[in-house]
């Protein structure tokens, strides 16, 4: 375990218990954080998913802008546009949401 790369987060309900949350490993103290990104999910000490939802929507909007030329094209049928939406944009927005 690398103490320099390891972060520690105390959940909100346990912050006011009067305990010291200073964790030391081999004379180095772990950094306390209020949020961190794990894989693609932003975890917060208040267990709020609002920031994660905003991040996913921003990613989906960016993806929509990238395929905007395809979706506004008259050369593609409506069914093809729906398939692009389902296979590209939805997967970007919903990636990792099961966790």
Secondary structure as the mmCIF struct_conf table of DSSP 4:
data_model
#
loop_
_struct_conf.conf_type_id
_struct_conf.id
_struct_conf.beg_label_comp_id
_struct_conf.beg_label_asym_id
_struct_conf.beg_label_seq_id
_struct_conf.end_label_comp_id
_struct_conf.end_label_asym_id
_struct_conf.end_label_seq_id
TURN_TY1_P TURN_TY1_P1 UNK A 3 UNK A 5
STRN STRN1 UNK A 7 UNK A 8
HELX_RH_3T_P HELX_RH_3T_P1 UNK A 12 UNK A 14
TURN_TY1_P TURN_TY1_P2 UNK A 15 UNK A 16
BEND BEND1 UNK A 17 UNK A 18
STRN STRN2 UNK A 24 UNK A 25
TURN_TY1_P TURN_TY1_P3 UNK A 26 UNK A 27
STRN STRN3 UNK A 28 UNK A 29
HELX_LH_PP_P HELX_LH_PP_P1 UNK A 30 UNK A 30
STRN STRN4 UNK A 31 UNK A 32
BEND BEND2 UNK A 34 UNK A 34
STRN STRN5 UNK A 35 UNK A 38
TURN_TY1_P TURN_TY1_P4 UNK A 39 UNK A 40
STRN STRN6 UNK A 41 UNK A 44
TURN_TY1_P TURN_TY1_P5 UNK A 45 UNK A 46
HELX_RH_AL_P HELX_RH_AL_P1 UNK A 50 UNK A 66
TURN_TY1_P TURN_TY1_P6 UNK A 67 UNK A 67
HELX_RH_AL_P HELX_RH_AL_P2 UNK A 68 UNK A 71
TURN_TY1_P TURN_TY1_P7 UNK A 72 UNK A 72
BEND BEND3 UNK A 74 UNK A 76
HELX_RH_AL_P HELX_RH_AL_P3 UNK A 78 UNK A 84
HELX_RH_PI_P HELX_RH_PI_P1 UNK A 85 UNK A 89
HELX_RH_AL_P HELX_RH_AL_P4 UNK A 90 UNK A 94
TURN_TY1_P TURN_TY1_P8 UNK A 95 UNK A 98
#
